[in-house]
Structures are given as structure tokens and as C-alpha cells.
């Protein structure tokens, strides 16, 4: 159990520093180039853990499974994470971090609509508070944020939530680390195909003429320097690879609900890191919005944790 808490702390630190790390190198790379490299390397880091999991469960992957992983990879890497990276480029890192942290609430709502999972009163209260928090952060009447950045972040969070919901079926069979690993690898390979297509002259010309330069002639290996290489290694290997590995190891050592506290701490820690590293000012409306989101997260998570602790206590009494 103590190991589990260490995993949760490390995962929280990795995930909370993600947007801030990416923001420091936005001028050096094409955002889609980062997405491709980040998830390919992250998937490779997760591969030994995924293989170990498959052997432990004595499971093999079928053609049908591979097709589904490809579908999940397209949804997660090609669509959601590309939008996410564009959001980091277009708005403050702290805003992206906080708004994206709301994805567990979107998961809950989508799981209710798509998988017909039960939704409880505390879930509804949590959803209302988190939506209010988002509105307060955006501050639509007096916003100084770019609307495109907000739209990209929320779109990314919603599509990532869809990826999580659609991935639940395979997660029940293989476990989260297997699904994540192969989704990352397939998604990055799909991304590579799209990147190579953007290098074809007539496609690049069409994109450039329509003011879509960010999608034209996307580089793969350029931009790396001795200055930004440590940051990229940190993001690719530690945040995307080790971070997700620790996340699933924390689930195994503790519980899903306890591990989801990562997304409770992230909207608090990320703005502080953005203030210290990027000198991003945290306005009052953002502080209020963060508080609403955190309270919403507490209301969503705590009842489940209490129930699990109660069940463990009852089991212990029966054993005695």
C-alpha cells in the first residue's frame, strides 16, 4: 500500500508538470511533431510492462483486438492529443492543465450515456460544480484567454474521455497498461502516416494556401538541440512513458478511486508550477474556478473511497 502512495505522488508530479514542460518548447517544434514523437516513445516505454501483463494473464492479442487498439489510438493520439498540443500552443499552460483535468467528469457523463453506467446524486453535483469552475475560469464576459485555446482544450478533454469510455471494454479484458501501450503505438503510427502525407507538395500547398501552415510539411526529427533535449526526454520518457506506467502500478497497489486523486491534485499543482517556471499569473477568477473543480472532484471521489474502505474493514472483521 505504501508503494502505491509513492506511485500516486510521482504520477501526480509527472502529470502536473506536463503542460508546463511542453510550453517551454512550443517555439522549437511543430505541435503535431511533438504528439507523434511523444506517444511513440511513451508506447515503447510501456511495451515491456504490457507484455509482462499479457503473460501474467496468459492472454494473446487477436486481429480484432489490434483493430480496436488502432481505433482507440486514432481517437486518443491523432485527434485528442493533437488538439491538446495545439491548445498548449494557443493558450496558457495552467489553463490547459486545469481544464483538461475535468476529463474524469466527462468520462462519468459519457459512460452514463454510452455504457448505461449508473450515475449518482454526488456525481451530478460534481458535474455541476466542475462545469461552473470551467465557466468561471473562462470568464466569458471579460475573458483575456484565446477562445480557440479554450475550445481546443475542452474538445481534447471530451474526445479523450470518449477514448477512455470506449476503451473500458478492452481494459476489463487486458488491463489499462496493455490498452494504453498499444493505443499509443498504433496512434503514433497513424500519426506518422498523416505527417508523411503533409510532406507531399500538392497537399502541403493546399494546406498552406488555406492558412493551415501548422499542418503543412510537418517535420519529424528537426528542432532538437542540446538545450531542449533534456526537456523532450523528460516529456517523452518520464511523463508519457513512466508516468502512465506508475499510474497503472498505483491502481494495482491501491485502487482506481484512490489513484484518480492524481486528477484532483493536478489542477492545484499545475498552476503553481506555471507561476514558478513560466511566470504565468493566476487571476482571482482562475483561483475560484480551481476551487470549484477541486470541490467537485472531492464530491465525486470521496464517497467511492469511503465505500471501499468500509468494505475492506468488513472483510477484515469476517476474516477475524
N, C-alpha and C positions, 0 to 999 in steps of 0.2 A: 504493500500500500504506500509506503514511504517513497519507493521508487516512482510510483505513479504521480505523486505530488511534484517530484523533481521534473518528470517529463512534462507535466502541465505548465510549470513555471518556465521551462526552457522553450516550449512551444509558444507560449504567450509572448515571450521576448522576441522570438524569431518572427512571428506573425505581426506583432505590433510595430516592428521596425521595417516591414516590407515596403510600404508606400514611401517612407522617408528615404530608404536606400535607393529605390527606383527613381525618386525625384532628383537625386543628386547627379544622375547620369542621363537625364532626358535629352540634354543637348548633344550628347555624344552618339546616340543611337536612334535608329528608326524604332518607334514603339512596337511594331509588329515583329521586327528583328529580335527584340528582347523577348517577346512572347514565345517565339519559335525556340530560341536557344534555352530559355529558362525551363520550359516544360520538357524538352528533350533530355537535358541534363538531369532535371529532377526525376523524370521517369526512370532513367538509368540508375540513379542512386537508390530508388525504391525497388528496383528489379530483384536484387538478392533477397530482400525481405519478402517480396511477393512469391518468389519461387519456394522459399522456406515454408511459407504459409500453405501453398498448394500441396507440398509434400506432406506436411503435417495433417492436412485434411484428406490426403490421398485422392485428390481431385485432378482432373485434366481439363483443358480448355478446348471446347468444340468450335467448329466453324461458326455456328450460331452465336456463341459467346464472343468470338472475335468481331463479328459484325456489330454486335451490340456495343462492344467497347469502342469500336470506330464511331458509332453514332454518339456515344457519350463524350468521346474525345472531341468530336466536332462541336458539340454543344458547349463543352467546358472551355477548351483551349482556343479553337478557331473563333467562336462567337463571343462567349462571356469574357475571357481573359484578354482578347484583343480590344474589346470595348473598355475594359478595366484599364489597360495600359494607355489607351487614348485619353481616358479620364484623368489619369495621373499627369499626362502632358498638358491638359487643358484647365485644371483647377488645382486648388491647394491639396497637398498630400494628406493633411489632417482631415479634411472634409471627405476625401475618398475613403480613408480608413474608417471613419465613423459611420458613414452611410452604408458602406459595404458590410459592416458588422451587423447590420439589421437582417442579413440574409437568413438566419435561423427562423425569424418570424415569417418571412416569405415561404420558407420550407413548410412550416406548420400549416399555413393557409393553402398552399398548393397540394400538400399531402391530403388535406381535407377534401379539396375539390377533385383531385385526380385519383387518389388511392382510397378515398372514402374513410380515411382515418378519423377517429373521434377527436373533437375539439371541445375543450372545457372552458368554463367561465373565466378562469385565470388566464387562459390563452387569449381570449377575446380582449380582456383588459390590457394584457401585454401588447397585443397588436395595436390597440388604440393609442397607448402611450408612446410606442415606438414611431407610429405614423405622425403623432403630434410632435415628437422630437425631431423628425425629419423636416416637418414644416417649419418649425422654429429655427432650425439650422439654415434652411434655405432662405427664410425670411422674405417671402415673395414680394412684399410691398416695398422693402428697402434693401433688396439684395445687392451685394457687391461681388457676388460669385458669378462665374460664367454659367449661363443656363445650359450650354452644351456640355460642360463638365458634369453638372448635376444629372442631366439626362443620361449621359454615358455611364455614370456610376450606378444609378438606380437600375438602368437596363442590364448592366453587367451583373448586379446583385440578383435580380429577378431570374435571369437566364441561368446563373449559377445555382440558384435554388431549384430550378427545373431539372438541372443536371443531377442534383442531389436526390430529388424525388424519383426521377426515372431510374437512377442508379440503385435504388433501395432493393429492388428485386435481386440484382446480381450481388449486392452487398450481403444479403442474407445467405446466399449460396457460398460465396468465395471469401467474404470479409472485405472491409474497407480498403485495406492496403493493396490488395490484388486489383480491385476495381480502379482505384486511383492510379496505380502504376501503369496499367495498360491503357487507361483513358488518356493519360499524359503522353505516353509514347505514340499512340495512334493519332491523337490530336496534333502533336508536333509534326508528325509525318504528313498529315493532311495540310498543315500549315506550310510545310516545305514545298508541297506541290503548288499551292497558291502563290507562294513567294517566287518560285521559278517561272510561273505564268506571267507575273508582273514584269519580268525581265525581257519578255518578247516585245519587240519595238512597237508594233501597232497597238498592243494592249497598253503599254506604258504611255504612248502618245494620247490615246483616248482618255486615260485617267488624268493625265496632266492638263489636257485641254478643258476638262470638266472640274478643274480646281481640286483634284484628288491626288495631289502630289505625294502625300504620305503613303498612298497605296501603289505608287508607280516605282518600278525598278527598286524593289526593297532589297537592301544589302543583307548578306549573311554573316560575313566574317570581318567586315570593316568596322572601324571605330574604336577598337580595343587599344588601350595604351597602358603603360606601367602605372599610371595614376588611377585609372578606373578599373583595372583588372581585379584588385582585391575586393572591390565592391561587387563586381559581377560574380566572382567566385562565391562570395557570401550569399548573394541572392539566389544564384542557380543551385549551389550545393547545399547550403545550410538552411535557407528559408524554404525553398521549394522541395528539396530532397529530404534532408534531415528533419526539417520542421514537420513535414507530413508524416514521416516515419515515427517520430516521437508522439505525434498526435494520436496515431492508432495504437502505439505501445501504451500510451496513457489510458486509452479506452480499455485495453485488456487488463491493465493493472488496477484500474479503479472502476469507473462506469461511464456510460455515454453521457449521462446528465452532468456528472462532475467534470468531465473533460470539456463539455460545452461552455464551462466557465471561461475558457480561453476567449470566447467572443463577448463575454461580459467585461473582461479586463481590457481587451483591445481598444475600445473607443475611449477609454480613460488614458491609457499609456501612450497611444499613438500621437494625440495632440501635444502631450508633454514633450515627447521626443522631437516632434516637428518644431516646437517652440525652441528647444535647446539646440538642435542641429541646424534647422533651416531658418530659424528666427521668424517662423510664422506666428503672428499674433492670434491669440484665442479671444474672439469677441464675446461679449456677455450672452448674446443670443445662442452662440455655439455651446457655451457652458451649460445654459439652461436645457438646450436640446440634448446634450450628452447625458445630463442628469435624468431626463425623461426616458431616454433609451436604456440607461443603466437600470432604472427602477422597473421598466418594462421587462428587461432581461431577468431581473431578480424574481419578479412575479411569475415569469414563465418557467424558470429553472428550479427555484427553491422547493415548491410542492413535490416535484418528482424526486428530488434528493431526499427530502424528509420521508417520503413513502418508502424509498429504497433502504434507508437507514432503519426504519421501523421494521421492514420485512426481514432484514439481517438480524435485528435484535430478537424477533420472534423465532427465527430459525435457530439462533444460538440457545434460546430457552428450551426449545424442543430437544436439542442435542444433549442438553444437560439432563 
